[in-house]
């Protein structure tokens, strides 16, 4: 049996540079892996793909991204046997944390070791981008600049060890809806990507915090004022800045000291007991065996 921890991601920045002829958006985003993980267990079986997940909300058929990843892997590498996959879901669903992409990435990494195919991260990323734009980042992990649809990646220096508070209000936001909403309403604030890149290069945490920005935030906050409310509570309780991750609605803040994020988390949980709240470390790139 092979076990893989599939990490969630946050967007330290998310900018939209334009719309492409294929309907996707050209993005520019700084992505960071965080230690909130689904656990994926993979075992060989004689034939076919069996998928079990410990939450009822998710499909376990071919519409699940992990199933999709397993199918693609078996097909491309002409593997005759099948695979049984079990997922312990910890990453909130439709949260802006790339939970589905993380499961697809973790499945590809796990299959590579289960079937001893010895593919490099680059080769796995080529497969991963067929499943979703965030899958290559989830295979690589760590801190990266993503452009194109999100699949063109450049590794950035590791951040100093930071702690992240993640808080998801009890609403789900579809990625497609968030992008459509942005197309209608735009954003008055775009990230200064050069500023965050130089803050990351020099390990200047306050510079990173100052540069946190997401063009999807404004339009999403209009429809879901709870996002703004969570940001307010975090910044009034120790966080220098707070930002919505990806297409939302999860809000996060970062700090060097874990206790600062635990304090902000406790205050938010007091105000909103139905929030899903986690305090986790930032994590470095994945190693592939
Ligand atoms: P992103 O940050 O990439 O936009 P997200 O965190 O907003 O992603 P996900 O949790 O990845 O959203 O889920 C988006 C949709 O993908 C869900 O509505 C779900 O039905 C579908 N999905 C398919 N497979 C999975 C999976 N293994 N885990 C979570 N969602 C999945």
Boltz pocket constraint, residues with backbone or C-beta under 6 A from the ligand:
constraints:
  - pocket:
      binder: B
      contacts: [[A, 57], [A, 58], [A, 59], [A, 63], [A, 64], [A, 65], [A, 66], [A, 91], [A, 92], [A, 93], [A, 94], [A, 95], [A, 96], [A, 97], [A, 98], [A, 99], [A, 100], [A, 101], [A, 103], [A, 104], [A, 134], [A, 173], [A, 175], [A, 246], [A, 247], [A, 248]]
      max_distance: 6.0
